[in-house]
Amino acid sequence: MAKLFIVGFPRDMEEIELVELFSNHGIVDNVTVVTNQITGENKGYSFISMAGRIGADRAVEALDQAEIDGRVISVRFAEDKTQAVRSPGYPEVEKSASAGRYPRQATPRGKRPRLPKR
């Protein structure tokens, strides 16, 4: 599965039109058109999940910088939200957008040794 990010298409373009446009290049699994939460107006960008990498590659090659109703669209692969986080002195852990700020450590840290009273 490959996820594409599409930006710059006309705001009056509907989800079904995006499906028709991208299905010429491969199987479209899911389309998410980003809208304003209050007004419901299309913001002009969306995410499309395609079944195979080959079809997604063809769609990017054919549709990136294409013109639709006088607007130039940009089509590229979406970035993965999971990224590696590295801190000095700690093992590398995966950070996920849904996992909160940082996931818990696999092993708990030990207590500091007590210093003798003077």
Residue pairs with C-beta under 8 A, 6 or more apart in sequence:
1 29
1 49
1 50
1 51
1 52
2 49
2 50
2 52
2 53
2 55
2 56
2 57
2 77
3 47
3 48
3 49
3 50
3 77
3 78
4 22
4 47
4 48
4 49
4 50
4 56
4 59
4 60
4 75
4 76
4 77
4 78
5 45
5 46
5 47
5 75
5 76
5 77
5 78
5 79
6 18
6 45
6 46
6 47
6 48
6 63
6 73
6 74
6 75
7 44
7 45
7 73
7 74
8 44
8 45
8 71
8 72
8 73
8 74
9 18
9 44
9 45
9 46
9 68
9 71
9 73
10 44
10 68
10 69
10 71
11 41
11 42
11 43
11 44
12 42
13 42
13 68
13 69
14 33
15 31
15 33
15 46
18 31
18 33
18 46
18 48
19 28
19 31
21 63
22 28
22 31
22 48
22 50
22 59
22 63
24 62
25 50
25 55
25 56
25 58
25 59
25 62
25 63
26 50
26 51
26 52
26 54
26 55
26 56
26 58
26 59
27 50
27 51
27 52
27 55
28 48
28 49
28 50
28 51
29 49
29 50
29 51
30 47
30 48
30 49
31 46
31 47
31 48
31 49
32 46
32 47
32 48
33 42
33 46
34 42
34 43
34 45
34 46
34 47
35 41
35 42
35 43
36 43
47 78
48 59
50 56
50 59
56 77
59 75
60 75
60 76
60 77
63 73
63 75
64 73
64 74
64 75
64 76
65 72
65 73
65 74
66 72
66 73
66 75
67 73
81 96
81 97
82 94
82 95
82 96
82 97
83 94
83 95
84 92
84 93
84 94
84 95
85 92
85 93
85 94
85 95
85 102
86 92
90 105
91 106
93 102
93 103
93 105
94 103
95 101
95 102
95 103
96 103
